[in-house]
Amino acid sequence: KWAGFAFVFVALAIAYDLRAYKNFSNPEAMDAAQVARNLAEGRGFTTQFIRPASLYFVGQKIGAASLTNAHPDLANAPAYPALLAASMRGLPFRYEFAAGFRTWPPEQLIALVNQALFFLTVLLAWRLARGLYDATVAWLTVAALLGADLLWRFSIAGLPTMLALVLFLLVFALFLQGIPHVIDVVLNGFWKLLQGLQHLARSHVQNLFFEFFGNLLAHIEGVD
């Protein structure tokens, strides 16, 4: 069953990529990719995209900031560049430009990493729906996710959205597993874990997650 599902997903991904894939156009995706390359090549969390505010804050910290030295990256949450850096160390990334190229292989590999995260997102959503409802709802959830063009576009955009979805579903699954044994210590620890994960993945969606889980906790406490 799962081998068949994986085959269907890969076939859909290939068909979508052949029809819709283009090189990165979002500056945030390009920024995260170059930070990941610096990290993979041993230069740490540094960037060639130096912002005026970053110059100011680094200057405040070390007394002076230079445009010629390695500049620490202050804009990207670290989890996604770290994941890409690990991928760059393990996958055949080649940065040479071929004559007359139409797509750049390193960006294609980053898109494949994100589509692997999309596949994991679908599996986690199936598991959650199967546990909360039944198999019919679970497969309808899978169909809805695979039919969502917005998610496919994010999967090839080079953005950390897929990683944020995976972390959200993982934390939600942990939360549901802990509901029968809710105690204050567990809740406090879970809340800190959620906060840390969201800061590491995509910090500007953190407030949305906090509102969701805050309302859910309030409901559980009201039921108790």
Disulfide bonds with the S-S distance in Angstrom:
none
